[in-house]
Amino acid sequence: MTSSPNSDSAKVLAAQKGLDFVADGMVVGLGSGSTATHFIRLLGERVRRGLKIRGIASSAASEELAKSLAIPIINFYDTSVLDVTIDGADEIGPGLSLIKGGGGALLREKIVASASKRFIVVADSSKVVNHLGKFPLPIEVIPMASPLVAQKLQQLGIPSRVRKTKSGSDYVTDEGNLILDCDCGKITDPASLAASIRQIVGVVEHGLFLNMAELALVADGSQVLTLRR
């Protein structure tokens, strides 16, 4: 696959293709990040023209945007199953293994995706990689445990740092946790790494999304390619 610029036009193209998987009456998982934001805006246009759907958002920002576009928002008290979730990714590796969480919503993104009958990724071709790991792996941690988790990661040979805001303060997720961004290098065995991270007490969730995505709709130039697991 040739690499194309990580541009809004490519993201919009992929997001538009994602609309093909949404039908009247569905409950739709609304992702987070730049490409997912384009999808939510396009979905809002469809709703304005009469499409009847309900949404569950994976971040406070996505929920606020959806509500501003008159997309009905529900929660898991209303339903335990979503028909489809459309979301972006920071990296798309072999077998549709993903790194997500660059925007800080990885916990809620994984909850929404895991409750969906279909999880479909929309992205531009710059996100497709031969192996995961160039993008820092986000790990959501309980604030109290942050230094302990960082020490355990260092023992695994994984340096990490607490994510900061532009003002220099700690980035706090929608659920009140911190994010450790980890320099894993080339991830040759994502499943093994995920298992090792999950064993660390204080870890809430990690940004490896494995065996979850059914399809990736990848904008490459003027076309959208469909990648399957």
MDAnalysis code that builds the backbone (N, CA, C; Angstrom):
import MDAnalysis as mda
import numpy as np

u = mda.Universe.empty(687, n_residues=229, atom_resindex=np.repeat(np.arange(229), 3), trajectory=True)
u.add_TopologyAttr("name", ["N", "CA", "C"] * 229)
u.add_TopologyAttr("resid", np.arange(1, 230))
u.add_TopologyAttr("resname", ["MET", "THR", "SER", "SER", "PRO", "ASN", "SER", "ASP", "SER", "ALA", "LYS", "VAL", "LEU", "ALA", "ALA", "GLN", "LYS", "GLY", "LEU", "ASP", "PHE", "VAL", "ALA", "ASP", "GLY", "MET", "VAL", "VAL", "GLY", "LEU", "GLY", "SER", "GLY", "SER", "THR", "ALA", "THR", "HIS", "PHE", "ILE", "ARG", "LEU", "LEU", "GLY", "GLU", "ARG", "VAL", "ARG", "ARG", "GLY", "LEU", "LYS", "ILE", "ARG", "GLY", "ILE", "ALA", "SER", "SER", "ALA", "ALA", "SER", "GLU", "GLU", "LEU", "ALA", "LYS", "SER", "LEU", "ALA", "ILE", "PRO", "ILE", "ILE", "ASN", "PHE", "TYR", "ASP", "THR", "SER", "VAL", "LEU", "ASP", "VAL", "THR", "ILE", "ASP", "GLY", "ALA", "ASP", "GLU", "ILE", "GLY", "PRO", "GLY", "LEU", "SER", "LEU", "ILE", "LYS", "GLY", "GLY", "GLY", "GLY", "ALA", "LEU", "LEU", "ARG", "GLU", "LYS", "ILE", "VAL", "ALA", "SER", "ALA", "SER", "LYS", "ARG", "PHE", "ILE", "VAL", "VAL", "ALA", "ASP", "SER", "SER", "LYS", "VAL", "VAL", "ASN", "HIS", "LEU", "GLY", "LYS", "PHE", "PRO", "LEU", "PRO", "ILE", "GLU", "VAL", "ILE", "PRO", "MET", "ALA", "SER", "PRO", "LEU", "VAL", "ALA", "GLN", "LYS", "LEU", "GLN", "GLN", "LEU", "GLY", "ILE", "PRO", "SER", "ARG", "VAL", "ARG", "LYS", "THR", "LYS", "SER", "GLY", "SER", "ASP", "TYR", "VAL", "THR", "ASP", "GLU", "GLY", "ASN", "LEU", "ILE", "LEU", "ASP", "CYS", "ASP", "CYS", "GLY", "LYS", "ILE", "THR", "ASP", "PRO", "ALA", "SER", "LEU", "ALA", "ALA", "SER", "ILE", "ARG", "GLN", "ILE", "VAL", "GLY", "VAL", "VAL", "GLU", "HIS", "GLY", "LEU", "PHE", "LEU", "ASN", "MET", "ALA", "GLU", "LEU", "ALA", "LEU", "VAL", "ALA", "ASP", "GLY", "SER", "GLN", "VAL", "LEU", "THR", "LEU", "ARG", "ARG"])
u.atoms.positions = np.array([
    [0.842, -1.193, 0.000],
    [0.000, 0.000, 0.000],
    [0.874, 1.239, 0.000],
    [0.580, 2.148, -0.864],
    [1.338, 3.388, -0.898],
    [0.884, 4.278, 0.241],
    [1.804, 5.079, 0.702],
    [1.482, 5.990, 1.796],
    [0.892, 7.259, 1.230],
    [-0.189, 7.732, 1.858],
    [-0.813, 8.981, 1.442],
    [-0.763, 9.963, 2.594],
    [-0.842, 11.253, 2.307],
    [-0.742, 12.233, 3.370],
    [-1.847, 12.042, 4.405],
    [-1.491, 12.273, 5.657],
    [-2.469, 12.172, 6.732],
    [-3.311, 13.438, 6.723],
    [-4.176, 13.556, 5.728],
    [-4.907, 14.792, 5.491],
    [-6.366, 14.624, 5.847],
    [-7.033, 15.755, 6.058],
    [-8.462, 15.729, 6.346],
    [-9.241, 15.093, 5.209],
    [-8.820, 15.319, 3.974],
    [-9.571, 14.776, 2.839],
    [-9.584, 13.252, 2.868],
    [-8.459, 12.634, 3.221],
    [-8.402, 11.177, 3.312],
    [-9.250, 10.680, 4.474],
    [-9.193, 11.386, 5.578],
    [-9.989, 10.986, 6.739],
    [-11.474, 11.078, 6.441],
    [-11.874, 12.143, 5.763],
    [-13.288, 12.302, 5.394],
    [-13.722, 11.185, 4.458],
    [-12.856, 10.820, 3.515],
    [-13.174, 9.758, 2.563],
    [-13.423, 8.437, 3.298],
    [-12.577, 8.113, 4.240],
    [-12.756, 6.883, 5.024],
    [-14.014, 6.964, 5.880],
    [-14.240, 8.128, 6.493],
    [-15.425, 8.299, 7.332],
    [-16.701, 8.154, 6.528],
    [-16.710, 8.692, 5.315],
    [-17.879, 8.558, 4.446],
    [-18.182, 7.104, 4.153],
    [-17.140, 6.310, 3.919],
    [-17.330, 4.882, 3.646],
    [-17.922, 4.175, 4.866],
    [-17.570, 4.649, 6.036],
    [-18.114, 4.059, 7.251],
    [-19.628, 4.173, 7.340],
    [-20.190, 5.204, 6.714],
    [-21.646, 5.377, 6.729],
    [-22.365, 4.225, 6.036],
    [-21.679, 3.511, 5.143],
    [-22.298, 2.383, 4.437],
    [-22.704, 1.269, 5.391],
    [-22.142, 1.276, 6.589],
    [-22.396, 0.196, 7.543],
    [-23.425, 0.579, 8.602],
    [-24.058, 1.731, 8.404],
    [-25.066, 2.215, 9.340],
    [-26.426, 2.196, 8.654],
    [-27.413, 1.614, 9.333],
    [-28.756, 1.524, 8.778],
    [-29.779, 2.003, 9.801],
    [-30.966, 2.299, 9.309],
    [-32.050, 2.790, 10.142],
    [-32.310, 1.830, 11.304],
    [-32.488, 2.389, 12.492],
    [-32.817, 1.600, 13.664],
    [-31.634, 1.087, 14.449],
    [-30.419, 1.305, 13.971],
    [-29.234, 0.775, 14.633],
    [-28.853, 1.576, 15.879],
    [-28.153, 0.902, 16.783],
    [-27.422, 1.561, 17.859],
    [-25.958, 1.591, 17.430],
    [-25.389, 2.785, 17.369],
    [-24.064, 2.988, 16.773],
    [-23.078, 3.480, 17.820],
    [-21.928, 2.811, 17.901],
    [-20.847, 3.280, 18.750],
    [-20.085, 4.387, 18.048],
    [-19.928, 5.506, 18.726],
    [-19.281, 6.684, 18.157],
    [-17.876, 6.797, 18.721],
    [-16.890, 6.682, 17.863],
    [-15.500, 6.703, 18.285],
    [-15.004, 8.087, 18.641],
    [-13.702, 8.165, 18.876],
    [-13.059, 9.419, 19.257],
    [-11.867, 9.679, 18.348],
    [-11.445, 10.926, 18.276],
    [-10.318, 11.288, 17.435],
    [-10.763, 11.965, 16.152],
    [-9.790, 12.358, 15.342],
    [-10.074, 13.209, 14.190],
    [-10.929, 12.526, 13.122],
    [-10.613, 11.283, 12.769],
    [-11.392, 10.614, 11.736],
    [-12.783, 10.267, 12.241],
    [-12.872, 9.820, 13.495],
    [-14.177, 9.536, 14.090],
    [-15.027, 10.802, 14.175],
    [-14.388, 11.936, 14.407],
    [-15.119, 13.199, 14.448],
    [-15.750, 13.496, 13.098],
    [-15.011, 13.240, 12.013],
    [-15.605, 13.414, 10.681],
    [-16.803, 12.490, 10.508],
    [-16.676, 11.250, 10.985],
    [-17.781, 10.303, 10.863],
    [-19.008, 10.810, 11.624],
    [-18.809, 11.315, 12.835],
    [-19.939, 11.804, 13.628],
    [-20.621, 12.976, 12.932],
    [-19.836, 13.863, 12.346],
    [-20.430, 14.996, 11.627],
    [-21.227, 14.519, 10.419],
    [-20.688, 13.564, 9.679],
    [-21.411, 13.036, 8.523],
    [-22.662, 12.283, 8.962],
    [-22.559, 11.564, 10.068],
    [-23.720, 10.854, 10.598],
    [-24.799, 11.845, 11.026],
    [-24.376, 12.955, 11.609],
    [-25.325, 13.989, 11.996],
    [-26.110, 14.529, 10.813],
    [-25.448, 14.650, 9.661],
    [-26.148, 15.093, 8.450],
    [-27.207, 14.078, 8.041],
    [-26.877, 12.796, 8.158],
    [-27.845, 11.742, 7.821],
    [-29.030, 11.774, 8.791],
    [-28.749, 11.995, 10.059],
    [-29.820, 12.083, 11.048],
    [-30.720, 13.266, 10.745],
    [-30.117, 14.377, 10.363],
    [-30.910, 15.560, 10.028],
    [-31.836, 15.295, 8.844],
    [-31.401, 14.390, 7.945],
    [-32.214, 14.052, 6.770],
    [-33.177, 12.898, 7.029],
    [-33.204, 12.408, 8.288],
    [-34.228, 11.432, 8.632],
    [-33.763, 10.076, 9.099],
    [-32.451, 9.822, 9.118],
    [-31.956, 8.537, 9.595],
    [-32.264, 8.387, 11.077],
    [-32.821, 7.244, 11.448],
    [-33.194, 6.987, 12.841],
    [-32.169, 6.032, 13.468],
    [-31.280, 6.587, 14.257],
    [-30.304, 5.764, 14.982],
    [-30.169, 6.310, 16.390],
    [-29.521, 5.540, 17.254],
    [-29.122, 6.006, 18.580],
    [-27.633, 5.738, 18.723],
    [-26.971, 6.543, 19.515],
    [-25.528, 6.418, 19.638],
    [-25.060, 6.265, 21.070],
    [-23.930, 5.573, 21.240],
    [-23.211, 5.544, 22.513],
    [-21.807, 6.039, 22.219],
    [-21.380, 7.080, 22.916],
    [-20.117, 7.742, 22.602],
    [-18.980, 7.186, 23.453],
    [-17.788, 7.170, 22.868],
    [-16.613, 6.644, 23.562],
    [-15.794, 7.724, 24.253],
    [-16.275, 8.953, 24.234],
    [-15.593, 10.027, 24.955],
    [-16.584, 11.149, 25.203],
    [-16.276, 11.972, 26.189],
    [-17.124, 13.116, 26.484],
    [-17.177, 14.076, 25.302],
    [-16.043, 14.237, 24.608],
    [-16.006, 15.148, 23.459],
    [-16.897, 14.635, 22.335],
    [-16.850, 13.332, 22.059],
    [-17.693, 12.770, 21.003],
    [-19.172, 12.863, 21.378],
    [-19.468, 12.651, 22.649],
    [-20.863, 12.763, 23.099],
    [-21.373, 14.194, 22.937],
    [-20.545, 15.156, 23.310],
    [-20.944, 16.559, 23.182],
    [-21.181, 16.920, 21.717],
    [-20.283, 16.463, 20.832],
    [-20.448, 16.738, 19.407],
    [-21.725, 16.093, 18.883],
    [-21.957, 14.841, 19.237],
    [-23.146, 14.136, 18.757],
    [-24.426, 14.843, 19.204],
    [-24.454, 15.248, 20.455],
    [-25.639, 15.946, 20.958],
    [-25.862, 17.265, 20.220],
    [-24.777, 17.958, 19.874],
    [-24.910, 19.227, 19.147],
    [-25.467, 19.023, 17.751],
    [-25.342, 17.794, 17.236],
    [-25.848, 17.456, 15.902],
    [-27.185, 16.730, 15.974],
    [-27.780, 16.708, 17.160],
    [-29.098, 16.090, 17.383],
    [-29.086, 14.578, 17.183],
    [-27.919, 13.941, 17.375],
    [-27.850, 12.485, 17.378],
    [-28.275, 12.004, 18.769],
    [-29.313, 11.187, 18.858],
    [-29.768, 10.727, 20.179],
    [-28.693, 9.880, 20.861],
    [-28.352, 10.216, 22.088],
    [-27.312, 9.513, 22.839],
    [-27.949, 8.721, 23.980],
    [-27.569, 7.454, 24.075],
    [-28.049, 6.588, 25.147],
    [-26.834, 6.041, 25.895],
    [-27.065, 5.121, 26.843],
    [-25.957, 4.495, 27.554],
    [-26.244, 3.016, 27.731],
    [-25.375, 2.318, 28.453],
    [-25.501, 0.870, 28.570],
    [-26.614, 0.442, 29.529],
    [-27.260, 1.389, 30.200],
    [-28.489, 1.059, 30.914],
    [-29.638, 0.872, 29.915],
    [-29.525, 1.507, 28.759],
    [-30.574, 1.411, 27.738],
    [-30.406, 0.193, 26.845],
    [-29.180, -0.212, 26.600],
    [-28.900, -1.392, 25.785],
    [-27.523, -1.927, 26.133],
    [-27.346, -3.230, 25.996],
    [-26.037, -3.821, 26.282],
    [-25.297, -4.218, 25.013],
    [-25.943, -4.034, 23.860],
    [-25.350, -4.450, 22.588],
    [-25.487, -3.335, 21.559],
    [-24.390, -3.030, 20.884],
    [-24.403, -2.075, 19.779],
    [-24.344, -2.835, 18.458],
    [-24.991, -2.285, 17.439],
    [-24.955, -2.935, 16.125],
    [-23.605, -2.770, 15.453],
    [-23.027, -1.582, 15.576],
    [-21.736, -1.318, 14.938],
    [-21.057, -0.157, 15.648],
    [-19.745, -0.223, 15.735],
    [-18.941, 0.910, 16.201],
    [-17.991, 1.312, 15.089],
    [-17.931, 2.595, 14.823],
    [-17.011, 3.156, 13.832],
    [-16.018, 4.035, 14.575],
    [-14.740, 3.713, 14.455],
    [-13.726, 4.450, 15.206],
    [-12.421, 4.469, 14.418],
    [-11.529, 5.353, 14.784],
    [-10.227, 5.443, 14.140],
    [-9.199, 4.590, 14.858],
    [-7.945, 4.746, 14.471],
    [-6.843, 4.029, 15.113],
    [-5.566, 4.824, 14.912],
    [-4.630, 4.658, 15.829],
    [-3.323, 5.304, 15.705],
    [-2.367, 4.469, 14.861],
    [-2.501, 3.137, 14.960],
    [-1.758, 2.222, 14.097],
    [-2.629, 1.018, 13.781],
    [-2.515, 0.536, 12.528],
    [-3.205, -0.679, 12.093],
    [-2.138, -1.650, 11.629],
    [-1.969, -2.738, 12.386],
    [-0.942, -3.714, 12.075],
    [-1.511, -4.973, 11.459],
    [-0.688, -5.994, 11.288],
    [-1.138, -7.260, 10.704],
    [-2.297, -7.864, 11.492],
    [-3.241, -8.461, 10.760],
    [-4.400, -9.065, 11.401],
    [-5.337, -8.063, 12.032],
    [-5.245, -6.798, 11.602],
    [-6.021, -5.696, 12.174],
    [-5.768, -5.537, 13.675],
    [-4.555, -5.859, 14.087],
    [-4.138, -5.473, 15.440],
    [-4.000, -3.953, 15.448],
    [-4.397, -3.334, 16.541],
    [-4.459, -1.872, 16.585],
    [-3.750, -1.324, 17.815],
    [-3.213, -0.121, 17.658],
    [-2.918, 0.736, 18.804],
    [-3.897, 1.892, 18.751],
    [-4.588, 2.101, 19.875],
    [-5.521, 3.206, 20.003],
    [-5.256, 3.918, 21.325],
    [-5.788, 5.108, 21.457],
    [-5.660, 5.841, 22.704],
    [-4.820, 7.085, 22.619],
    [-4.417, 7.450, 21.404],
    [-3.648, 8.672, 21.254],
    [-4.399, 9.901, 21.737],
    [-5.723, 9.829, 21.652],
    [-6.553, 10.931, 22.132],
    [-6.937, 10.805, 23.590],
    [-6.561, 9.686, 24.214],
    [-6.788, 9.523, 25.644],
    [-8.064, 8.809, 26.033],
    [-8.831, 8.307, 25.045],
    [-10.125, 7.688, 25.367],
    [-10.096, 6.172, 25.251],
    [-8.930, 5.553, 25.401],
    [-8.805, 4.128, 25.083],
    [-9.709, 3.240, 25.930],
    [-9.917, 3.555, 27.207],
    [-10.765, 2.717, 28.043],
    [-12.194, 2.706, 27.532],
    [-12.763, 3.874, 27.348],
    [-14.144, 3.944, 26.862],
    [-14.246, 3.422, 25.434],
    [-13.229, 3.665, 24.613],
    [-13.236, 3.136, 23.252],
    [-13.284, 1.612, 23.260],
    [-12.523, 0.992, 24.158],
    [-12.503, -0.469, 24.205],
    [-13.806, -1.028, 24.756],
    [-14.395, -0.350, 25.715],
    [-15.693, -0.781, 26.245],
    [-16.738, -0.762, 25.144],
    [-16.806, 0.335, 24.402],
    [-17.805, 0.466, 23.340],
    [-17.562, -0.562, 22.239],
    [-16.308, -0.712, 21.826],
    [-15.994, -1.672, 20.764],
    [-16.322, -3.093, 21.189],
    [-16.048, -3.425, 22.456],
    [-16.262, -4.798, 22.931],
    [-17.742, -5.143, 23.013],
    [-18.603, -4.139, 23.110],
    [-20.045, -4.364, 23.200],
    [-20.725, -4.366, 21.836],
    [-19.931, -4.275, 20.765],
    [-20.484, -4.108, 19.421],
    [-20.473, -5.412, 18.641],
    [-21.536, -5.621, 17.871],
    [-21.576, -6.766, 16.969],
    [-20.496, -6.640, 15.897],
    [-20.260, -5.411, 15.451],
    [-19.245, -5.153, 14.435],
    [-18.426, -3.943, 14.869],
    [-17.111, -4.057, 14.759],
    [-16.204, -2.953, 15.063],
    [-15.417, -2.658, 13.792],
    [-15.611, -1.464, 13.252],
    [-15.025, -1.095, 11.967],
    [-14.150, 0.141, 12.145],
    [-12.926, 0.044, 11.647],
    [-11.946, 1.121, 11.768],
    [-11.949, 1.969, 10.500],
    [-11.889, 3.265, 10.664],
    [-11.754, 4.187, 9.538],
    [-10.457, 4.968, 9.727],
    [-9.651, 5.054, 8.657],
    [-8.332, 5.680, 8.785],
    [-7.789, 6.036, 7.415],
    [-6.731, 6.837, 7.407],
    [-5.987, 7.053, 6.169],
    [-4.809, 6.089, 6.145],
    [-4.206, 5.913, 4.990],
    [-3.220, 4.845, 4.793],
    [-1.935, 5.038, 5.601],
    [-1.692, 6.236, 6.123],
    [-0.491, 6.435, 6.938],
    [-0.553, 5.652, 8.248],
    [-1.747, 5.210, 8.634],
    [-1.894, 4.471, 9.887],
    [-1.583, 2.985, 9.729],
    [-1.449, 2.501, 8.500],
    [-1.182, 1.084, 8.260],
    [0.322, 0.832, 8.371],
    [0.697, -0.122, 9.226],
    [2.122, -0.392, 9.489],
    [2.400, -1.890, 9.358],
    [3.663, -2.216, 9.137],
    [4.060, -3.627, 9.054],
    [4.093, -4.298, 10.419],
    [4.333, -3.515, 11.450],
    [4.276, -4.010, 12.817],
    [3.950, -2.839, 13.728],
    [3.279, -3.119, 14.835],
    [2.935, -2.081, 15.786],
    [4.162, -1.634, 16.577],
    [4.099, -0.416, 17.105],
    [5.103, 0.019, 18.059],
    [5.767, 1.349, 17.806],
    [5.708, 1.854, 16.586],
    [6.297, 3.173, 16.356],
    [5.522, 4.235, 17.122],
    [4.198, 4.095, 17.134],
    [3.360, 5.012, 17.914],
    [3.419, 4.583, 19.385],
    [3.638, 5.515, 20.312],
    [3.718, 5.137, 21.728],
    [2.426, 4.441, 22.188],
    [2.593, 3.362, 22.927],
    [1.438, 2.607, 23.410],
    [0.876, 3.264, 24.670],
    [-0.376, 3.717, 24.633],
    [-0.963, 4.324, 25.826],
    [-1.466, 3.246, 26.788],
    [-1.260, 3.488, 28.076],
    [-1.793, 2.626, 29.121],
    [-2.498, 3.520, 30.138],
    [-3.764, 3.237, 30.406],
    [-4.521, 4.020, 31.388],
    [-4.305, 3.404, 32.766],
    [-3.949, 4.238, 33.728],
    [-3.587, 3.741, 35.062],
    [-4.292, 4.544, 36.150],
    [-4.511, 3.876, 37.289],
    [-5.005, 4.564, 38.476],
    [-3.933, 5.569, 38.919],
    [-4.308, 6.815, 39.198],
    [-3.298, 7.831, 39.532],
    [-2.358, 7.412, 40.655],
    [-2.895, 6.841, 41.727],
    [-2.067, 6.428, 42.860],
    [-0.985, 5.438, 42.447],
    [-1.311, 4.572, 41.481],
    [-0.398, 3.494, 41.093],
    [0.559, 3.888, 39.975],
    [0.448, 5.094, 39.467],
    [1.227, 5.486, 38.297],
    [2.727, 5.207, 38.444],
    [3.375, 5.629, 39.534],
    [4.818, 5.351, 39.634],
    [5.128, 3.869, 39.760],
    [4.260, 3.108, 40.415],
    [4.475, 1.674, 40.552],
    [4.363, 0.975, 39.204],
    [3.343, 1.370, 38.421],
    [3.170, 0.778, 37.086],
    [4.372, 1.118, 36.211],
    [4.827, 2.362, 36.290],
    [5.988, 2.779, 35.490],
    [7.216, 1.935, 35.840],
    [7.406, 1.627, 37.139],
    [8.540, 0.790, 37.557],
    [8.414, -0.618, 36.995],
    [7.215, -1.188, 37.054],
    [6.997, -2.534, 36.536],
    [7.232, -2.572, 35.019],
    [6.788, -1.542, 34.319],
    [7.015, -1.476, 32.878],
    [8.508, -1.391, 32.569],
    [9.229, -0.603, 33.371],
    [10.674, -0.473, 33.159],
    [11.359, -1.825, 33.341],
    [10.864, -2.629, 34.289],
    [11.418, -3.967, 34.494],
    [11.173, -4.875, 33.291],
    [10.122, -4.564, 32.532],
    [9.838, -5.296, 31.290],
    [10.610, -4.726, 30.104],
    [11.422, -3.698, 30.371],
    [12.184, -3.051, 29.301],
    [11.388, -2.038, 28.519],
    [10.340, -1.511, 29.161],
    [9.452, -0.556, 28.478],
    [9.492, 0.780, 29.207],
    [10.231, 1.752, 28.692],
    [10.204, 3.083, 29.300],
    [8.848, 3.751, 29.058],
    [8.408, 4.542, 30.028],
    [7.113, 5.203, 29.912],
    [7.185, 6.597, 30.513],
    [6.206, 7.384, 30.204],
    [6.119, 8.735, 30.751],
    [4.652, 9.101, 30.918],
    [4.377, 9.867, 31.936],
    [3.011, 10.326, 32.169],
    [2.652, 11.360, 31.111],
    [1.509, 11.162, 30.464],
    [1.084, 12.124, 29.439],
    [0.753, 13.463, 30.089],
    [1.167, 14.528, 29.419],
    [0.926, 15.884, 29.905],
    [0.022, 16.644, 28.938],
    [-0.657, 17.647, 29.473],
    [-1.418, 18.560, 28.632],
    [-0.471, 19.618, 28.062],
    [-0.983, 20.441, 27.185],
    [-0.164, 21.504, 26.608],
    [0.322, 22.477, 27.674],
    [-0.431, 22.604, 28.755],
    [-0.038, 23.525, 29.830],
    [0.970, 22.894, 30.788],
    [1.239, 21.592, 30.603],
    [2.229, 20.928, 31.429],
    [1.684, 20.141, 32.599],
    [0.373, 20.167, 32.791],
    [-0.228, 19.385, 33.872],
    [-0.500, 17.963, 33.398],
    [-0.745, 17.054, 34.342],
    [-1.046, 15.679, 33.980],
    [-2.345, 15.615, 33.172],
    [-2.323, 14.840, 32.096],
    [-3.549, 14.613, 31.332],
    [-4.430, 13.647, 32.127],
    [-5.683, 14.003, 32.327],
    [-6.623, 13.175, 33.080],
    [-7.724, 12.709, 32.128],
    [-7.975, 11.410, 32.116],
    [-8.980, 10.848, 31.214],
    [-10.386, 11.186, 31.704],
    [-11.372, 10.856, 30.865],
    [-12.775, 11.086, 31.233],
    [-13.149, 10.321, 32.496],
    [-12.446, 9.230, 32.765],
    [-12.740, 8.422, 33.947],
    [-11.853, 8.789, 35.140],
    [-11.069, 9.850, 35.021],
    [-10.278, 10.340, 36.134],
    [-8.941, 9.653, 36.335],
    [-8.474, 8.967, 35.299],
    [-7.200, 8.250, 35.394],
    [-6.090, 8.994, 34.653],
    [-4.855, 8.466, 34.753],
    [-3.707, 9.001, 34.033],
    [-3.364, 8.094, 32.862],
    [-2.603, 8.622, 31.925],
    [-2.121, 7.852, 30.783],
    [-0.599, 7.781, 30.844],
    [-0.073, 6.563, 30.763],
    [1.358, 6.368, 30.551],
    [1.573, 6.065, 29.074],
    [2.397, 6.854, 28.412],
    [2.756, 6.587, 27.023],
    [4.060, 5.799, 27.016],
    [4.025, 4.624, 26.380],
    [5.128, 3.668, 26.476],
    [5.867, 3.520, 25.158],
    [7.188, 3.523, 25.231],
    [8.034, 3.302, 24.063],
    [8.383, 1.820, 24.004],
    [7.563, 1.059, 23.282],
    [7.719, -0.398, 23.241],
    [8.674, -0.859, 22.155],
    [8.995, 0.030, 21.210],
    [9.763, -0.417, 20.067],
    [8.921, -1.334, 19.201],
    [9.566, -2.138, 18.385],
    [8.847, -3.057, 17.501],
    [8.121, -4.116, 18.318],
    [6.800, -4.154, 18.197],
    [5.997, -5.119, 18.947],
    [5.817, -6.363, 18.082],
    [6.580, -7.394, 18.376],
    [6.539, -8.617, 17.557],
    [5.461, -9.588, 18.026],
    [5.075, -9.491, 19.299],
    [4.054, -10.394, 19.852],
    [3.072, -9.560, 20.671],
    [2.110, -8.906, 19.999],
    [1.182, -8.021, 20.716],
    [0.393, -8.730, 21.810],
    [-0.015, -9.979, 21.568],
    [-0.825, -10.692, 22.560],
    [-0.037, -10.934, 23.849],
    [1.223, -11.308, 23.712],
    [2.060, -11.540, 24.880],
    [2.294, -10.247, 25.650],
    [2.545, -9.161, 24.921],
    [2.747, -7.866, 25.566],
    [1.489, -7.433, 26.301],
    [0.337, -7.599, 25.660],
    [-0.927, -7.228, 26.293],
    [-1.142, -7.995, 27.578],
    [-0.840, -9.297, 27.566],
    [-1.008, -10.122, 28.768],
    [-0.074, -9.671, 29.881],
    [1.159, -9.325, 29.545],
    [2.119, -8.874, 30.554],
    [1.680, -7.563, 31.190],
    [1.187, -6.653, 30.382],
    [0.746, -5.356, 30.896],
    [-0.475, -5.529, 31.796],
    [-1.391, -6.377, 31.376],
    [-2.637, -6.547, 32.131],
    [-2.383, -7.128, 33.527],
    [-1.287, -7.833, 33.705],
    [-0.973, -8.431, 35.006],
    [-0.478, -7.409, 36.027],
    [-0.141, -6.210, 35.571],
    [0.389, -5.191, 36.477],
    [-0.757, -4.546, 37.248],
    [-0.702, -4.640, 38.555],
    [-1.737, -4.039, 39.393],
    [-1.686, -2.512, 39.248],
    [-2.843, -1.913, 39.035],
    [-2.931, -0.468, 38.831],
    [-3.211, -0.093, 37.396],
    [-3.000, -1.046, 36.471],
    [-3.358, -0.816, 35.072],
    [-4.871, -0.966, 34.917],
    [-5.496, 0.029, 34.341],
    [-6.929, -0.033, 34.077],
    [-7.184, -0.665, 32.706],
    [-6.453, -0.196, 31.698],
    [-6.588, -0.732, 30.338],
    [-5.395, -0.284, 29.508],
    [-5.131, -1.032, 28.442],
    [-4.037, -0.680, 27.541],
    [-4.602, -0.425, 26.137],
    [-3.781, 0.190, 25.297],
    [-4.226, 0.604, 23.977],
    [-4.041, -0.410, 22.872],
    [-3.718, -1.658, 23.218],
    [-3.665, -2.721, 22.218],
    [-5.067, -3.286, 22.022],
    [-5.607, -3.123, 20.835],
    [-6.923, -3.659, 20.480],
    [-6.674, -4.849, 19.555],
    [-6.790, -6.050, 20.098],
    [-6.427, -7.262, 19.373],
    [-7.659, -8.131, 19.144],
    [-7.788, -8.670, 17.939],
    [-8.903, -9.549, 17.590],
    [-10.248, -8.894, 17.863],
    [-10.325, -7.601, 17.597],
    [-11.561, -6.860, 17.831],
    [-12.135, -6.284, 16.545],
    [-11.295, -5.681, 15.720],
    [-11.789, -5.049, 14.489],
    [-12.109, -6.097, 13.431],
    [-13.252, -5.933, 12.810],
    [-13.657, -6.817, 11.712],
    [-13.106, -6.325, 10.378],
    [-13.179, -5.013, 10.180],
    [-12.737, -4.394, 8.936],
    [-11.995, -3.108, 9.247],
    [-11.106, -2.719, 8.339],
    [-10.526, -1.381, 8.359],
    [-10.777, -0.757, 6.986],
    [-11.393, 0.398, 6.986],
    [-11.648, 1.149, 5.761],
    [-10.567, 2.215, 5.663],
    [-9.639, 2.004, 4.737],
    [-8.426, 2.810, 4.679],
    [-8.415, 3.645, 3.402],
    [-8.412, 4.960, 3.574],
    [-8.349, 5.856, 2.428],
    [-6.921, 5.926, 1.917],
    [-6.737, 5.552, 0.657],
    [-5.418, 5.547, 0.011],
    [-5.560, 6.298, -1.299],
    [-5.125, 7.546, -1.311],
    [-5.361, 8.372, -2.484],
    [-6.834, 8.686, -2.623],
    [-7.405, 8.396, -3.788],
    [-8.812, 8.696, -4.032],
    [-9.712, 7.489, -3.808],
    [-9.137, 6.382, -3.325],
    [-9.956, 5.184, -3.105],
    [-9.904, 4.763, -1.645],
    [-10.886, 3.966, -1.260],
    [-10.932, 3.406, 0.096],
    [-10.776, 1.903, -0.028],
    [-9.711, 1.393, 0.595],
    [-9.430, -0.040, 0.562],
    [-10.022, -0.697, 1.811],
    [-10.518, -1.902, 1.666],
    [-11.069, -2.652, 2.781],
    [-10.077, -3.720, 3.212],
    [-9.596, -3.599, 4.438],
    [-8.700, -4.602, 5.013],
    [-9.490, -5.482, 5.960],
    [-9.255, -6.781, 5.886],
    [-9.966, -7.735, 6.731],
    [-8.982, -8.458, 7.646],
    [-9.516, -8.905, 8.773],
    [-8.684, -9.592, 9.749],
    [-8.173, -10.942, 9.208],
])
